[in-house]
């Protein structure tokens, strides 16, 4: 009878130990699930903001394109101005490119 009782005590101790390990692992998994949920909410919020930014940028660009098309279709004087502006932008970009390449080669 004593051997039987000792064996039951050993089995009970093992069960308690395994139960504690299982509880520890399940609480870890629960905290991990909460962390994943928090990260997912943060990412969804950021993606919503990016979506709004893309919408506003698209609206801005379409408005700019409409203004450029209106300027090109409104007469010869505006075409001259448009050519000067386009040439100035090309020259500006070329100068920036040359300066950045010189800075890179200096490093």
N, C-alpha and C positions, 0 to 999 in steps of 0.2 A: 503494500500500500504506500509505503514511504517512497519507493522508487517511482511509482506512478504519480504521486504528488510532486516530486522533484522534476519529473519530466514535464508535467503540466506547467509548473512555474517557469521552467526554461522556455517552453513554447509561448507562454504568456509574455515573457520578457522580450522574446524575439518579435512577437506580434506588435507589442508596444513600440519597439524600435523601428520596425518597418512602417508602422502607422505614422510615427513622427517624421520619418524620412518622406513618406508619401505626402503628408500635410505640408512639409517644407517645400517639396517640389511643386505641389499644386499652388501654394501661395506665390512661389516664384513665377509660375506660368500665369497666374492671375495678374501680377504686377507687370509682367511682360505684355500681356494683352492690353492692359490700360495704357502702357507706353506706346504700343502700336496704334491704338485708337487716337491718342493725343497727337502723334506724328501725322496720322492720316488726316485729322481735322486741320492741322496746321498747313499741310500740303494742299488740301482742298481750298483753304482760304487764300493761300498764295496763288494758286491757279486761277481762282476767281478774279483776283486783282490783276493778274497778267491778262486774262481775257478782257477785262475792262480797259486795260492799257492798249491792247491791240485794237479794240473797237475805236477808241478815241484817236489813235494814230491813223487808222484807216480812214476815219472821217476827216481828219486833218489833211491827209494826203489827197483824198478825193476832192476836197475843197480847193486845195492848191492846184491840182490838175485842171479843175474847172476854170479857175482864174487864168491859168496859162493858156488854155484853149480859147478863152474869151479874148485874151490879149492878142493871141496870134490871129484871130479872125476879125479883129476890129480895125485893121488898117496898116498902112505901110510904116508910119512913124513908130508904132508899137513894135513892129517887127525889127526895126533897127535897134531899138532899146533892148529887145529880147536877145538879139545877136550879141550886143555888147555885154549883156549880163552873162550869157552863156560863155563867151570868150573869157570874161573875168573869172568865172568859176573855174574854167579849165586852167587858167594861169595860176590861180590861187592853189588849186589842188596839186599842180606840178611843183610849185614852190614848197609846199608842205612836204611832198614826197622827197624832194631833193634834200631838204633840211633834215628830215627824219633818217634818210639813208646816210648822211654825213655824220649824224649823231651816233648811229649804230656802228659805223666803221671806226669812230673815234674811241669807242669802248673796247 
